[in-house]
Amino acid sequence: MKKIVFRFWIINFLISIALFFIYRIVIAETKTIDGNFFEELIQILELLLNIGFAFVYFIAMVISSLALLLNLIEKIRNNFYLSLLTFLGIPSFWVIFIVIKLSIDIYADNLTVLTKLALFSIIYLFLTTIQFLLFRKKITNFDNADLQLNA
């Protein structure tokens, strides 16, 4: 059982790292414009903001990934809703925080720093949902096989 949980944790952690690097590449390709001193200062501040959000995004992804290890506890692993919280609780809170607190319009034509952050967080939430469904299926199959062996 521990192998299953660790396998899903490693996959989730690799997804987190891959999304972080893709996010860094996307924000690194932000176009700059030549202008006066004030415009260059604003671009430097935007770059610092991008780096700050990337760091916060990485920390949130690591914490979300580590929450999966709570499934090592049998009570949590065997309860559908507690297991769902370990997979989707923190990422959902993260997405809700970004969307509500920072008032993001994801459907805007102009992708700003915050809309990119929300978009990558929603992608992570989607991938984690798929991973949770696969985890539950694997746990159910494991429990059914264990019951057949004990019978």
C-alpha positions as CSV (number, residue, x, y, z in Angstrom):
1,M,0.0,0.0,0.0
2,K,2.9,2.4,0.8
3,K,4.3,1.8,-2.7
4,I,1.0,2.9,-4.3
5,V,0.9,6.1,-2.2
6,F,4.5,6.9,-2.9
7,R,4.1,6.2,-6.6
8,F,1.2,8.7,-6.8
9,W,3.2,11.2,-4.7
10,I,6.2,11.0,-7.0
11,I,4.0,11.4,-10.1
12,N,2.3,14.4,-8.5
13,F,5.6,15.9,-7.5
14,L,6.9,15.5,-11.1
15,I,3.8,17.1,-12.5
16,S,4.3,20.0,-10.1
17,I,7.9,20.5,-11.2
18,A,7.0,20.2,-14.9
19,L,4.2,22.8,-14.5
20,F,6.6,25.1,-12.6
21,F,9.2,25.0,-15.3
22,I,6.6,25.5,-18.0
23,Y,5.2,28.4,-16.0
24,R,8.7,29.9,-15.7
25,I,9.2,29.5,-19.5
26,V,5.9,31.2,-20.2
27,I,6.7,34.2,-17.9
28,A,10.2,34.4,-19.3
29,E,8.9,35.0,-22.8
30,T,7.0,38.1,-21.7
31,K,7.6,40.8,-24.4
32,T,9.4,43.9,-23.3
33,I,9.1,47.3,-24.9
34,D,11.7,50.0,-25.3
35,G,10.7,53.2,-23.6
36,N,11.7,55.8,-21.2
37,F,13.1,55.3,-17.7
38,F,9.7,55.0,-16.1
39,E,8.6,52.2,-18.5
40,E,11.8,50.3,-17.9
41,L,11.3,50.7,-14.1
42,I,7.8,49.3,-14.5
43,Q,9.1,46.3,-16.5
44,I,11.7,45.6,-13.8
45,L,9.0,45.7,-11.1
46,E,6.9,43.3,-13.3
47,L,9.8,41.0,-13.6
48,L,10.3,40.9,-9.8
49,L,6.5,40.3,-9.4
50,N,6.8,37.4,-11.9
51,I,9.7,35.9,-9.9
52,G,7.7,36.3,-6.7
53,F,4.6,34.7,-8.0
54,A,6.7,31.8,-9.5
55,F,8.2,31.2,-6.0
56,V,4.8,31.3,-4.3
57,Y,3.5,28.9,-7.0
58,F,6.3,26.5,-6.5
59,I,5.8,26.5,-2.7
60,A,2.1,25.9,-3.1
61,M,2.8,23.0,-5.5
62,V,5.2,21.4,-3.1
63,I,2.7,21.7,-0.2
64,S,0.0,20.3,-2.3
65,S,2.2,17.4,-3.3
66,L,3.2,16.7,0.3
67,A,-0.4,16.5,1.3
68,L,-0.8,13.3,-0.7
69,L,1.4,11.6,1.8
70,L,-1.4,11.8,4.3
71,N,-2.9,8.9,2.5
72,L,-0.3,6.7,4.2
73,I,-2.7,6.9,7.2
74,E,-5.2,4.1,6.8
75,K,-8.2,6.2,8.1
76,I,-7.6,8.9,5.5
77,R,-6.8,6.4,2.7
78,N,-10.0,4.4,3.3
79,N,-12.3,7.4,3.6
80,F,-13.2,8.8,0.1
81,Y,-13.8,12.3,1.3
82,L,-10.6,12.6,3.4
83,S,-8.6,11.2,0.6
84,L,-10.3,13.7,-1.8
85,L,-9.2,16.5,0.5
86,T,-5.6,15.4,0.5
87,F,-5.6,15.4,-3.3
88,L,-7.8,18.4,-4.1
89,G,-8.2,20.4,-0.9
90,I,-5.1,22.5,-0.9
91,P,-5.0,23.0,-4.7
92,S,-8.7,24.0,-4.7
93,F,-8.0,26.5,-1.9
94,W,-5.1,27.8,-4.0
95,V,-7.3,28.3,-7.1
96,I,-10.1,29.9,-5.1
97,F,-7.7,32.2,-3.4
98,I,-6.2,33.3,-6.7
99,V,-9.5,33.8,-8.5
100,I,-11.4,35.6,-5.7
101,K,-8.7,37.4,-3.7
102,L,-6.8,38.7,-6.7
103,S,-9.9,39.2,-8.9
104,I,-8.7,37.5,-12.1
105,D,-10.5,37.3,-15.4
106,I,-9.2,34.1,-16.9
107,Y,-11.0,34.6,-20.2
108,A,-9.3,37.9,-21.0
109,D,-7.4,38.2,-24.2
110,N,-4.4,39.7,-22.5
111,L,-2.7,37.1,-20.3
112,T,-1.3,38.9,-17.3
113,V,0.8,37.5,-14.6
114,L,-2.1,36.6,-12.4
115,T,-4.1,35.0,-15.2
116,K,-1.1,32.8,-16.2
117,L,-0.8,31.8,-12.5
118,A,-4.5,30.9,-12.3
119,L,-4.4,29.0,-15.6
120,F,-1.5,26.9,-14.4
121,S,-3.2,26.3,-11.1
122,I,-6.3,25.1,-12.8
123,I,-4.3,22.8,-15.0
124,Y,-2.7,21.3,-11.9
125,L,-6.1,20.9,-10.3
126,F,-7.4,19.1,-13.4
127,L,-4.4,16.7,-13.5
128,T,-4.7,16.1,-9.7
129,T,-8.3,15.2,-10.2
130,I,-7.5,12.6,-12.8
131,Q,-4.7,11.3,-10.5
132,F,-7.2,11.1,-7.6
133,L,-9.7,9.0,-9.7
134,L,-6.9,6.7,-10.7
135,F,-5.7,6.4,-7.0
136,R,-9.2,5.5,-5.8
137,K,-9.6,2.9,-8.6
138,K,-6.2,1.4,-7.6
139,I,-7.1,1.4,-3.9
140,T,-10.5,-0.2,-4.6
141,N,-8.8,-2.9,-6.7
142,F,-6.2,-3.5,-4.0
143,D,-8.8,-3.8,-1.3
144,N,-10.9,-6.2,-3.4
145,A,-7.9,-8.4,-4.1
146,D,-7.0,-8.3,-0.4
147,L,-10.5,-9.4,0.5
148,Q,-10.4,-12.3,-1.9
149,L,-7.1,-13.5,-0.5
150,N,-8.5,-13.4,3.1
151,A,-11.7,-15.3,2.2
